[in-house]
Amino acid sequence: MTAVPGRDDASGAPEPNPNADDAAKIPPEDTAPPGSPDASGPDAPAETGATAAGAAATPRRRGRLRTRIGVGVALVLVVSLIVMLTVPASRDALRFLWCGVTGGVCPSTELPPIAEDEETDWRMRVGPEEGAVWGNYVSLGDSYSSGDGAGDYAPETAVAGGCWRSANAYAHLIEEEFDFAGALAFYACSSHKGSAMLSELGTPESQIERVTEHTSLVTLGIGGNDLGFIPVLRTCIVRMPLLESSVCTAQEEDIAERMEKFEETLSTVVGEIRSRAPDARILVLGYPRLFPEEPPGMYYTLTVKDQLWLNGIAERFNTRIRDVVYRADGGIYGTREAGSVEYVNTFSAFSGHEVSAEDAWLNGIVLGQFGEGLKVDRATFHPTAQGQRSIAERVRLQIMEGPERVLYVSRETLARVDESLLRTELGGPLDPVHRPSEEPSEDPSESVVDEAGGS
């Protein structure tokens, strides 16, 4: 009889299977491995050496497979987590990805909603320059900011007791450098004090009242007159020439008291400006060094010791100003407010061009007529036009670089800004030149009376 594969031959014995050995080595997928409860009953066949070896190899292969799957899933989850953290809108997509990876095992509740401060913030983050130019620019301060000593003065200000506002002042240079949405309101005034800024609040003479809600940049250079720097210099200079004396340094105690008092004054001035322009960048300038770091000799009646002492006074005063600024800005940032208060370091702005240099960027001592002795004019030791350009460069860099933190402006403020509004605010509500026009009357009868010349 002819043998048929898979069937018994005439003798009743099964046909030999050439793959029998391999089949014995690798159990079927649905066969429980040796040692499991399903394979350990009393009827379980005894293991041969081949089946035992196959059983040991199978868990190792499956373990490697599980490891690869686990690594793959972990990588997917890490990438997904990064996407979730950086792109909040992708959280729903991440949930569906998780469901797919885990074979439909999904959380019973939705992922937490996006926090309110993640979705909307009343502030908008802006770059340094953007944070300075979206509105009007207001320049406040004393003679170092008005440009006294730099020439080319506005005629109405170039009078005895006037503000001596110069076309060469750094404020005009900054206005030309940057594309402000608004315009420059230039109110720095020679001989002005920080204390006067506070006492004049509410009057047309007030510098601070020039600051309005849509002011984006304020530059403030104030304090030299509160310190009495010109009288201090006059005391040092107007004495017997070439006489080594302590008359200059003897003013130390009085100056220290004025410095301490001015810290409170400056803090209040900055607060008043902030209350009027809470989104503005307020740049507070220090004062430049007047004499070289190592004076080569006497300057008129000022000894080397006097010059070093005066440099030290300016440096210590700048430190006080800077500390007030840092405290103010720390409060703004710590309470998540908009705007900033920043310090502009001008101490070395005249380096190599101090008052005793051949190419000085400062006016020297103004001499009187023969027989009048030394005359300390108001412009003595004040920046020339080149000195103002050097100060402007320090201000420009601060505007471009910004403070050592991020800047914010109110979204609502930015949404309101337009050219007409900025023009209306220019100069502040008490400025007689730029005073906003009266609101039109809602009563038609009143309009007729006004047009007819009635009271």
C-alpha positions, 0 to 999 in steps of 0.5 A: 500500500502506498504511504500517505504523508500524515497517515499510518502506513500498513503496519500501523506506525506513524510516518516519521516527521523530519522536523520532530526534533525542532518541534520538541524543542520549541513548544507552541505559543499557547503552551504554558512553559514548564514550571507554570501552574498549567504545566505542573500537574500530576499528568504533566509529561516529564521534561526532556533535556531538549524541552528544558533548554527551549523553555529556558531560552524562551523567557530570555527572548521574551524578556529582551522583547519586553525591554525593547518595547518598554524603552520605545514606550518610555521614549514616546512618553518623554517626547510627549511630556516635553511637547505637553510642557512647552505647548499647552494646547497639545495636552488633549493630543497627548491624552489620545496618544497615551490611550493608543500606546497603552492599548486603550487604557485611558484616564477616567477624567480629563487632564487638568485645565490650563491655568488662567495665567498660562492661557491669558496674562494681563501683561504682554512680554516685550523686548527692551526697545519695544518696551521703550518706544510704544508711547511718549518719551518724557525727559526730566531732571536737572542741568545735566539732563537739560543740556546746560553747558552744551549750547544751542539753547531754546531761546525762551529757556536761555535767561537768568533763572531759566531752564537752559534746555539745549538742542544738544541734550541727550534727550534729543539725541535719544529721540532721533535714535529711536522710532517712538510711537509718540514724541518727546516731552522735554522738561528737564530744567537747570538748577532743579532739585528732587525736593522741588519735583515733589513740592511742585506736584499739582502745579503747572511748574511740576516736571512729574505732572508731565508724565502720563499714562501712555508714557513709555520711556522716562529719563530722570537725572536728578540729585546733584542740586539736592546734594549741593554739588555746585556749592561744594565745588565753589567752596573747594575752588574759591580759596587762596590758590595753591594752598593745601587746605581741608576746606574742601574735605571738611564738607564730608559730614554735611554731604553724607547727611544730604545723601541719606536724605536724598534716598528717600526723596528719590524713592518718592519721586520714582513712586510718583512717576510710576503712579502716573505711568505704570507701564513705562521704563524709567531710566534713572541716570547717575553722574559722571566722574569729573576728574581723572582716576589718577589726576596728573596734578592740581587743577586750578586751586584743586589739589590731587587730594581734592579731586580724588575726594570729589570723584569719591563723592560722585561715586558714593552718590551714584551708589545711593541712586543705584540702590534706590533704583534696584529696590524699586525695580525689585518691588515691581518684578516681585509683584508681577507688575509692568514697567521697570526702573533702571539705573544708567551708569554714566560714571566713566562716560567722560573717561579720558576727557575729564575736565583737566584733559586737553580734549575735555567733554566738560566745561572748565572753570569760568574766569571772571574779569581781571580783578574779580578772581575765580567765577564759578558759573552755572555751566562750570563742570557741565557736559559740552555737546560732546559730553551729552553725546557720550551720556546719550550713548549710555542711555541708548545702550540701556534702552537696547539691552534693558534690565537684567530681567524680562519686561512687561506692558499691560495689554490693555494699555497697548490696545488703547495707544494711538497717535491721537491719544499720545498727542493729547497726553503730550506735556501732561494735563497741566501743561499750558502749551499742550493742554488737552482740548475741552471735551465737547458738550453733550447739550446742543443748547450749550454749543449754540451759546458758545458759538454765539459768543455767550458765557 
